[in-house]
Amino acid sequence: MSAAVKSLGVLAATVHVLDPVERIPVVLLAGEHVSDPVLAEQITNPRCWESEQPPAQTSKPSARKANPA
């Protein structure tokens, strides 16, 4: 049985983000449904979303710190 995954929004443009676990670049294509809030919070340009509104934060902001390269 698979759990339903709620989409936070649909992309209107192709975006480049970092995988939150492996810290590798990920390309999300226009038309894709974004369901991971950590990926969604990296997409800050409202024009990248079909509704031109970034999805509402469903969780409290991440307290993670970026690891130096």
N, CA, C and O atoms as a CHARMM CRD file, in Angstrom:
* protein
*
  276
    1    1 MET  N      0.84400  -1.16800   0.00000 PROA 1      0.00000
    2    1 MET  CA     0.00000   0.00000   0.00000 PROA 1      0.00000
    3    1 MET  C      0.89400   1.23700   0.00000 PROA 1      0.00000
    4    1 MET  O      1.81000   1.34300   0.81500 PROA 1      0.00000
    5    2 SER  N      0.63200   2.16500  -0.90500 PROA 2      0.00000
    6    2 SER  CA     1.43800   3.38000  -0.97400 PROA 2      0.00000
    7    2 SER  C      0.70200   4.53000  -0.30700 PROA 2      0.00000
    8    2 SER  O     -0.52100   4.64000  -0.39200 PROA 2      0.00000
    9    3 ALA  N      1.46000   5.37300   0.34800 PROA 3      0.00000
   10    3 ALA  CA     0.87900   6.53600   1.00400 PROA 3      0.00000
   11    3 ALA  C      0.70400   7.65100  -0.01600 PROA 3      0.00000
   12    3 ALA  O      1.54800   7.84000  -0.89200 PROA 3      0.00000
   13    4 ALA  N     -0.38400   8.38000   0.10000 PROA 4      0.00000
   14    4 ALA  CA    -0.62200   9.50400  -0.80100 PROA 4      0.00000
   15    4 ALA  C      0.35000  10.63000  -0.46200 PROA 4      0.00000
   16    4 ALA  O      0.54100  10.96600   0.70700 PROA 4      0.00000
   17    5 VAL  N      0.95700  11.20300  -1.48500 PROA 5      0.00000
   18    5 VAL  CA     1.89500  12.29700  -1.29600 PROA 5      0.00000
   19    5 VAL  C      1.24400  13.55500  -1.84200 PROA 5      0.00000
   20    5 VAL  O      0.87700  13.61600  -3.01600 PROA 5      0.00000
   21    6 LYS  N      1.10200  14.55500  -0.98800 PROA 6      0.00000
   22    6 LYS  CA     0.45600  15.79700  -1.38700 PROA 6      0.00000
   23    6 LYS  C      1.45500  16.69900  -2.10500 PROA 6      0.00000
   24    6 LYS  O      2.54600  16.96500  -1.59900 PROA 6      0.00000
   25    7 SER  N      1.06900  17.15800  -3.27800 PROA 7      0.00000
   26    7 SER  CA     1.90100  18.07600  -4.04500 PROA 7      0.00000
   27    7 SER  C      1.79300  19.47500  -3.44000 PROA 7      0.00000
   28    7 SER  O      0.69900  19.94200  -3.12400 PROA 7      0.00000
   29    8 LEU  N      2.93500  20.13200  -3.28300 PROA 8      0.00000
   30    8 LEU  CA     2.94900  21.50000  -2.76300 PROA 8      0.00000
   31    8 LEU  C      2.72700  22.51900  -3.86900 PROA 8      0.00000
   32    8 LEU  O      2.32300  23.65100  -3.60400 PROA 8      0.00000
   33    9 GLY  N      2.98900  22.12500  -5.09500 PROA 9      0.00000
   34    9 GLY  CA     2.81400  23.01400  -6.22300 PROA 9      0.00000
   35    9 GLY  C      3.36000  22.39400  -7.49100 PROA 9      0.00000
   36    9 GLY  O      4.05600  21.37900  -7.46200 PROA 9      0.00000
   37   10 VAL  N      3.02700  23.02900  -8.61200 PROA 10     0.00000
   38   10 VAL  CA     3.48100  22.57200  -9.91900 PROA 10     0.00000
   39   10 VAL  C      4.41600  23.63300 -10.48200 PROA 10     0.00000
   40   10 VAL  O      4.13400  24.83000 -10.41400 PROA 10     0.00000
   41   11 LEU  N      5.52500  23.17800 -11.03200 PROA 11     0.00000
   42   11 LEU  CA     6.51500  24.10600 -11.56900 PROA 11     0.00000
   43   11 LEU  C      6.11800  24.61200 -12.95200 PROA 11     0.00000
   44   11 LEU  O      5.61700  23.85700 -13.78600 PROA 11     0.00000
   45   12 ALA  N      6.35000  25.89800 -13.17700 PROA 12     0.00000
   46   12 ALA  CA     6.11300  26.51700 -14.47800 PROA 12     0.00000
   47   12 ALA  C      7.42200  26.66000 -15.24700 PROA 12     0.00000
   48   12 ALA  O      7.41900  26.99400 -16.43200 PROA 12     0.00000
   49   13 ALA  N      8.53600  26.40900 -14.57400 PROA 13     0.00000
   50   13 ALA  CA     9.85800  26.54100 -15.19100 PROA 13     0.00000
   51   13 ALA  C     10.76800  25.44400 -14.65400 PROA 13     0.00000
   52   13 ALA  O     10.51500  24.87800 -13.59100 PROA 13     0.00000
   53   14 THR  N     11.81600  25.15600 -15.38800 PROA 14     0.00000
   54   14 THR  CA    12.81900  24.20600 -14.93100 PROA 14     0.00000
   55   14 THR  C     13.69200  24.89900 -13.88900 PROA 14     0.00000
   56   14 THR  O     14.11900  26.03800 -14.08300 PROA 14     0.00000
   57   15 VAL  N     13.95400  24.20300 -12.78300 PROA 15     0.00000
   58   15 VAL  CA    14.76100  24.77900 -11.70400 PROA 15     0.00000
   59   15 VAL  C     15.86300  23.80900 -11.30700 PROA 15     0.00000
   60   15 VAL  O     15.76400  22.60200 -11.52700 PROA 15     0.00000
   61   16 HSD  N     16.90900  24.36100 -10.72000 PROA 16     0.00000
   62   16 HSD  CA    18.03500  23.57600 -10.21000 PROA 16     0.00000
   63   16 HSD  C     18.07400  23.76900  -8.70000 PROA 16     0.00000
   64   16 HSD  O     18.12100  24.90200  -8.22100 PROA 16     0.00000
   65   17 VAL  N     18.05600  22.67600  -7.94900 PROA 17     0.00000
   66   17 VAL  CA    18.11100  22.71100  -6.49700 PROA 17     0.00000
   67   17 VAL  C     19.12100  21.67400  -6.01900 PROA 17     0.00000
   68   17 VAL  O     19.67400  20.92200  -6.82200 PROA 17     0.00000
   69   18 LEU  N     19.35900  21.63600  -4.70900 PROA 18     0.00000
   70   18 LEU  CA    20.26100  20.63600  -4.13600 PROA 18     0.00000
   71   18 LEU  C     19.45000  19.59500  -3.37800 PROA 18     0.00000
   72   18 LEU  O     18.53300  19.92900  -2.62700 PROA 18     0.00000
   73   19 ASP  N     19.79900  18.32700  -3.58300 PROA 19     0.00000
   74   19 ASP  CA    19.18100  17.24800  -2.82800 PROA 19     0.00000
   75   19 ASP  C     19.49900  17.48300  -1.35300 PROA 19     0.00000
   76   19 ASP  O     20.66500  17.67100  -1.00600 PROA 19     0.00000
   77   20 PRO  N     18.48900  17.47800  -0.47500 PROA 20     0.00000
   78   20 PRO  CA    18.73300  17.81300   0.93300 PROA 20     0.00000
   79   20 PRO  C     19.57300  16.77900   1.67900 PROA 20     0.00000
   80   20 PRO  O     20.19200  17.12000   2.68700 PROA 20     0.00000
   81   21 VAL  N     19.61600  15.55700   1.23100 PROA 21     0.00000
   82   21 VAL  CA    20.36000  14.51000   1.92800 PROA 21     0.00000
   83   21 VAL  C     21.75900  14.35300   1.34600 PROA 21     0.00000
   84   21 VAL  O     22.75100  14.39900   2.07300 PROA 21     0.00000
   85   22 GLU  N     21.83200  14.16800   0.03400 PROA 22     0.00000
   86   22 GLU  CA    23.12300  13.89500  -0.61000 PROA 22     0.00000
   87   22 GLU  C     23.86100  15.15900  -1.04200 PROA 22     0.00000
   88   22 GLU  O     25.03900  15.09500  -1.39500 PROA 22     0.00000
   89   23 ARG  N     23.18100  16.31300  -1.01700 PROA 23     0.00000
   90   23 ARG  CA    23.77300  17.60300  -1.40500 PROA 23     0.00000
   91   23 ARG  C     24.33500  17.57900  -2.81600 PROA 23     0.00000
   92   23 ARG  O     25.40300  18.13200  -3.08100 PROA 23     0.00000
   93   24 ILE  N     23.59900  16.92800  -3.72900 PROA 24     0.00000
   94   24 ILE  CA    23.97600  16.91500  -5.13700 PROA 24     0.00000
   95   24 ILE  C     22.93300  17.70100  -5.91800 PROA 24     0.00000
   96   24 ILE  O     21.77800  17.77100  -5.49800 PROA 24     0.00000
   97   25 PRO  N     23.31600  18.29500  -7.04900 PROA 25     0.00000
   98   25 PRO  CA    22.35600  19.06300  -7.84400 PROA 25     0.00000
   99   25 PRO  C     21.23800  18.17500  -8.40000 PROA 25     0.00000
  100   25 PRO  O     21.46900  17.04300  -8.82500 PROA 25     0.00000
  101   26 VAL  N     20.02500  18.72500  -8.38300 PROA 26     0.00000
  102   26 VAL  CA    18.84600  18.04800  -8.91600 PROA 26     0.00000
  103   26 VAL  C     18.15300  19.02600  -9.85600 PROA 26     0.00000
  104   26 VAL  O     18.00900  20.20400  -9.53200 PROA 26     0.00000
  105   27 VAL  N     17.72500  18.54300 -11.01500 PROA 27     0.00000
  106   27 VAL  CA    16.99400  19.36900 -11.96600 PROA 27     0.00000
  107   27 VAL  C     15.53000  18.94600 -11.92000 PROA 27     0.00000
  108   27 VAL  O     15.20500  17.78000 -12.14600 PROA 27     0.00000
  109   28 LEU  N     14.64600  19.90700 -11.62500 PROA 28     0.00000
  110   28 LEU  CA    13.20500  19.66800 -11.63400 PROA 28     0.00000
  111   28 LEU  C     12.64700  20.37500 -12.86500 PROA 28     0.00000
  112   28 LEU  O     12.89800  21.56300 -13.06700 PROA 28     0.00000
  113   29 LEU  N     11.90200  19.65800 -13.67800 PROA 29     0.00000
  114   29 LEU  CA    11.41000  20.18900 -14.94600 PROA 29     0.00000
  115   29 LEU  C     10.05900  20.86200 -14.80900 PROA 29     0.00000
  116   29 LEU  O      9.28300  20.55000 -13.90500 PROA 29     0.00000
  117   30 ALA  N      9.78500  21.78900 -15.71400 PROA 30     0.00000
  118   30 ALA  CA     8.48500  22.45300 -15.75800 PROA 30     0.00000
  119   30 ALA  C      7.39200  21.39800 -15.87800 PROA 30     0.00000
  120   30 ALA  O      7.52500  20.44200 -16.64300 PROA 30     0.00000
  121   31 GLY  N      6.31100  21.57500 -15.12000 PROA 31     0.00000
  122   31 GLY  CA     5.20000  20.63400 -15.12900 PROA 31     0.00000
  123   31 GLY  C      5.27600  19.59900 -14.02300 PROA 31     0.00000
  124   31 GLY  O      4.30000  18.89300 -13.77000 PROA 31     0.00000
  125   32 GLU  N      6.43200  19.49600 -13.35400 PROA 32     0.00000
  126   32 GLU  CA     6.57700  18.52400 -12.27000 PROA 32     0.00000
  127   32 GLU  C      5.86900  19.01900 -11.01100 PROA 32     0.00000
  128   32 GLU  O      5.84500  20.21400 -10.72000 PROA 32     0.00000
  129   33 HSD  N      5.29700  18.07400 -10.27800 PROA 33     0.00000
  130   33 HSD  CA     4.69300  18.35500  -8.98200 PROA 33     0.00000
  131   33 HSD  C      5.78300  18.23500  -7.92600 PROA 33     0.00000
  132   33 HSD  O      6.49100  17.22900  -7.87200 PROA 33     0.00000
  133   34 VAL  N      5.91900  19.25300  -7.09200 PROA 34     0.00000
  134   34 VAL  CA     6.91500  19.23800  -6.02300 PROA 34     0.00000
  135   34 VAL  C      6.20300  18.86900  -4.73200 PROA 34     0.00000
  136   34 VAL  O      5.27300  19.55700  -4.31200 PROA 34     0.00000
  137   35 SER  N      6.63800  17.78000  -4.10000 PROA 35     0.00000
  138   35 SER  CA     6.00000  17.33200  -2.86400 PROA 35     0.00000
  139   35 SER  C      6.92600  17.41400  -1.65400 PROA 35     0.00000
  140   35 SER  O      6.47100  17.25600  -0.52100 PROA 35     0.00000
  141   36 ASP  N      8.20600  17.65700  -1.87300 PROA 36     0.00000
  142   36 ASP  CA     9.16700  17.74500  -0.78000 PROA 36     0.00000
  143   36 ASP  C      9.30400  19.20500  -0.33500 PROA 36     0.00000
  144   36 ASP  O      9.75800  20.04300  -1.11400 PROA 36     0.00000
  145   37 PRO  N      8.91500  19.51800   0.90800 PROA 37     0.00000
  146   37 PRO  CA     8.99300  20.90800   1.36500 PROA 37     0.00000
  147   37 PRO  C     10.40900  21.47000   1.39400 PROA 37     0.00000
  148   37 PRO  O     10.58800  22.67800   1.23600 PROA 37     0.00000
  149   38 VAL  N     11.42200  20.62300   1.59100 PROA 38     0.00000
  150   38 VAL  CA    12.81000  21.09300   1.61500 PROA 38     0.00000
  151   38 VAL  C     13.23000  21.53400   0.22000 PROA 38     0.00000
  152   38 VAL  O     13.96000  22.51500   0.07700 PROA 38     0.00000
  153   39 LEU  N     12.78100  20.82900  -0.80200 PROA 39     0.00000
  154   39 LEU  CA    13.06800  21.25400  -2.17500 PROA 39     0.00000
  155   39 LEU  C     12.27400  22.51300  -2.51000 PROA 39     0.00000
  156   39 LEU  O     12.80500  23.43700  -3.12600 PROA 39     0.00000
  157   40 ALA  N     11.01200  22.55100  -2.11000 PROA 40     0.00000
  158   40 ALA  CA    10.15400  23.69600  -2.42400 PROA 40     0.00000
  159   40 ALA  C     10.67900  24.98700  -1.81600 PROA 40     0.00000
  160   40 ALA  O     10.57000  26.04700  -2.43300 PROA 40     0.00000
  161   41 GLU  N     11.24700  24.91700  -0.61600 PROA 41     0.00000
  162   41 GLU  CA    11.73300  26.14700   0.01100 PROA 41     0.00000
  163   41 GLU  C     12.97700  26.69200  -0.68300 PROA 41     0.00000
  164   41 GLU  O     13.32200  27.85800  -0.49100 PROA 41     0.00000
  165   42 GLN  N     13.65900  25.87300  -1.48500 PROA 42     0.00000
  166   42 GLN  CA    14.81600  26.34400  -2.24700 PROA 42     0.00000
  167   42 GLN  C     14.39500  27.13300  -3.48600 PROA 42     0.00000
  168   42 GLN  O     15.20300  27.87100  -4.05000 PROA 42     0.00000
  169   43 ILE  N     13.14900  26.98800  -3.91400 PROA 43     0.00000
  170   43 ILE  CA    12.65700  27.66000  -5.12200 PROA 43     0.00000
  171   43 ILE  C     12.00900  28.96900  -4.67800 PROA 43     0.00000
  172   43 ILE  O     10.83700  28.99700  -4.30100 PROA 43     0.00000
  173   44 THR  N     12.78000  30.04100  -4.72800 PROA 44     0.00000
  174   44 THR  CA    12.33900  31.31500  -4.17000 PROA 44     0.00000
  175   44 THR  C     11.73200  32.26800  -5.18600 PROA 44     0.00000
  176   44 THR  O     11.08000  33.23900  -4.80300 PROA 44     0.00000
  177   45 ASN  N     11.93300  32.01300  -6.46600 PROA 45     0.00000
  178   45 ASN  CA    11.37000  32.88600  -7.49700 PROA 45     0.00000
  179   45 ASN  C      9.90800  32.50300  -7.73900 PROA 45     0.00000
  180   45 ASN  O      9.64100  31.38400  -8.17800 PROA 45     0.00000
  181   46 PRO  N      8.95600  33.39800  -7.46500 PROA 46     0.00000
  182   46 PRO  CA     7.53800  33.06200  -7.64000 PROA 46     0.00000
  183   46 PRO  C      7.17000  32.71800  -9.08200 PROA 46     0.00000
  184   46 PRO  O      6.17800  32.02500  -9.31000 PROA 46     0.00000
  185   47 ARG  N      7.94500  33.18700 -10.05300 PROA 47     0.00000
  186   47 ARG  CA     7.64700  32.88800 -11.46000 PROA 47     0.00000
  187   47 ARG  C      7.90300  31.42600 -11.80800 PROA 47     0.00000
  188   47 ARG  O      7.48100  30.96000 -12.86600 PROA 47     0.00000
  189   48 CYS  N      8.58100  30.70700 -10.94100 PROA 48     0.00000
  190   48 CYS  CA     8.84800  29.28200 -11.18700 PROA 48     0.00000
  191   48 CYS  C      7.63400  28.41000 -10.90200 PROA 48     0.00000
  192   48 CYS  O      7.59800  27.25400 -11.32300 PROA 48     0.00000
  193   49 TRP  N      6.64400  28.93700 -10.19800 PROA 49     0.00000
  194   49 TRP  CA     5.44600  28.18900  -9.84500 PROA 49     0.00000
  195   49 TRP  C      4.30900  28.54000 -10.78900 PROA 49     0.00000
  196   49 TRP  O      4.17700  29.69500 -11.19300 PROA 49     0.00000
  197   50 GLU  N      3.48300  27.55700 -11.14700 PROA 50     0.00000
  198   50 GLU  CA     2.35900  27.80900 -12.05400 PROA 50     0.00000
  199   50 GLU  C      1.43200  28.88400 -11.50800 PROA 50     0.00000
  200   50 GLU  O      0.92800  29.71100 -12.26700 PROA 50     0.00000
  201   51 SER  N      1.20500  28.88000 -10.20900 PROA 51     0.00000
  202   51 SER  CA     0.30400  29.86900  -9.61600 PROA 51     0.00000
  203   51 SER  C      1.01400  31.18600  -9.33800 PROA 51     0.00000
  204   51 SER  O      0.39100  32.14200  -8.87600 PROA 51     0.00000
  205   52 GLU  N      2.31500  31.24400  -9.61500 PROA 52     0.00000
  206   52 GLU  CA     3.18600  32.39100  -9.32100 PROA 52     0.00000
  207   52 GLU  C      3.17100  32.74700  -7.84100 PROA 52     0.00000
  208   52 GLU  O      3.46300  33.88200  -7.46500 PROA 52     0.00000
  209   53 GLN  N      2.83500  31.78200  -7.01100 PROA 53     0.00000
  210   53 GLN  CA     2.91000  31.93000  -5.56200 PROA 53     0.00000
  211   53 GLN  C      3.68100  30.73900  -5.01800 PROA 53     0.00000
  212   53 GLN  O      3.30800  29.59600  -5.28400 PROA 53     0.00000
  213   54 PRO  N      4.74600  30.97600  -4.26100 PROA 54     0.00000
  214   54 PRO  CA     5.44100  29.84200  -3.67600 PROA 54     0.00000
  215   54 PRO  C      4.50700  29.11400  -2.71400 PROA 54     0.00000
  216   54 PRO  O      3.65500  29.74400  -2.08700 PROA 54     0.00000
  217   55 PRO  N      4.65400  27.81000  -2.58900 PROA 55     0.00000
  218   55 PRO  CA     3.78300  27.08100  -1.67300 PROA 55     0.00000
  219   55 PRO  C      3.95300  27.56100  -0.24500 PROA 55     0.00000
  220   55 PRO  O      5.04500  27.96000   0.16100 PROA 55     0.00000
  221   56 ALA  N      2.86700  27.52000   0.51600 PROA 56     0.00000
  222   56 ALA  CA     2.91700  27.93600   1.90900 PROA 56     0.00000
  223   56 ALA  C      3.76600  26.96000   2.70400 PROA 56     0.00000
  224   56 ALA  O      3.74700  25.75600   2.44600 PROA 56     0.00000
  225   57 GLN  N      4.50100  27.47300   3.65700 PROA 57     0.00000
  226   57 GLN  CA     5.31500  26.61800   4.51600 PROA 57     0.00000
  227   57 GLN  C      4.38700  25.75100   5.34500 PROA 57     0.00000
  228   57 GLN  O      3.54600  26.27000   6.07900 PROA 57     0.00000
  229   58 THR  N      4.52800  24.43300   5.24000 PROA 58     0.00000
  230   58 THR  CA     3.69900  23.53000   6.01500 PROA 58     0.00000
  231   58 THR  C      4.40200  23.10700   7.29600 PROA 58     0.00000
  232   58 THR  O      3.78300  22.52000   8.18400 PROA 58     0.00000
  233   59 SER  N      5.66700  23.39600   7.39300 PROA 59     0.00000
  234   59 SER  CA     6.42000  23.05900   8.59600 PROA 59     0.00000
  235   59 SER  C      7.23000  24.26700   9.02000 PROA 59     0.00000
  236   59 SER  O      7.37500  25.23200   8.27000 PROA 59     0.00000
  237   60 LYS  N      7.75300  24.20000  10.22800 PROA 60     0.00000
  238   60 LYS  CA     8.56900  25.31600  10.68400 PROA 60     0.00000
  239   60 LYS  C      9.86200  25.37800   9.87800 PROA 60     0.00000
  240   60 LYS  O     10.32100  24.34700   9.38500 PROA 60     0.00000
  241   61 PRO  N     10.45800  26.54800   9.73000 PROA 61     0.00000
  242   61 PRO  CA    11.68200  26.68100   8.94900 PROA 61     0.00000
  243   61 PRO  C     12.78600  25.75800   9.45300 PROA 61     0.00000
  244   61 PRO  O     12.90000  25.48200  10.64800 PROA 61     0.00000
  245   62 SER  N     13.57200  25.30600   8.53300 PROA 62     0.00000
  246   62 SER  CA    14.65500  24.37400   8.84900 PROA 62     0.00000
  247   62 SER  C     15.74800  25.07800   9.65100 PROA 62     0.00000
  248   62 SER  O     16.11500  26.21600   9.35900 PROA 62     0.00000
  249   63 ALA  N     16.25600  24.39100  10.65600 PROA 63     0.00000
  250   63 ALA  CA    17.33100  24.95000  11.46600 PROA 63     0.00000
  251   63 ALA  C     18.67900  24.39900  11.02300 PROA 63     0.00000
  252   63 ALA  O     19.68800  24.59400  11.70000 PROA 63     0.00000
  253   64 ARG  N     18.69600  23.70900   9.87800 PROA 64     0.00000
  254   64 ARG  CA    19.93700  23.13500   9.37600 PROA 64     0.00000
  255   64 ARG  C     20.89800  24.19800   8.92000 PROA 64     0.00000
  256   64 ARG  O     20.49400  25.24300   8.40900 PROA 64     0.00000
  257   65 LYS  N     22.15400  23.93300   9.10400 PROA 65     0.00000
  258   65 LYS  CA    23.18500  24.82700   8.60000 PROA 65     0.00000
  259   65 LYS  C     23.89100  24.13800   7.45700 PROA 65     0.00000
  260   65 LYS  O     24.10300  22.92600   7.48200 PROA 65     0.00000
  261   66 ALA  N     24.25100  24.90800   6.46300 PROA 66     0.00000
  262   66 ALA  CA    24.94400  24.35300   5.30200 PROA 66     0.00000
  263   66 ALA  C     26.34300  23.93300   5.70800 PROA 66     0.00000
  264   66 ALA  O     27.01700  24.62000   6.47500 PROA 66     0.00000
  265   67 ASN  N     26.76700  22.79900   5.18200 PROA 67     0.00000
  266   67 ASN  CA    28.13200  22.32900   5.43300 PROA 67     0.00000
  267   67 ASN  C     29.08300  23.06400   4.49800 PROA 67     0.00000
  268   67 ASN  O     28.79500  23.19700   3.30900 PROA 67     0.00000
  269   68 PRO  N     30.20400  23.54000   5.01200 PROA 68     0.00000
  270   68 PRO  CA    31.15200  24.20200   4.11100 PROA 68     0.00000
  271   68 PRO  C     31.71500  23.21000   3.10800 PROA 68     0.00000
  272   68 PRO  O     31.94000  22.04200   3.42500 PROA 68     0.00000
  273   69 ALA  N     31.93600  23.68800   1.91000 PROA 69     0.00000
  274   69 ALA  CA    32.43400  22.81600   0.83800 PROA 69     0.00000
  275   69 ALA  C     33.88400  22.48900   1.00000 PROA 69     0.00000
  276   69 ALA  O     34.45000  21.76600   0.17900 PROA 69     0.00000
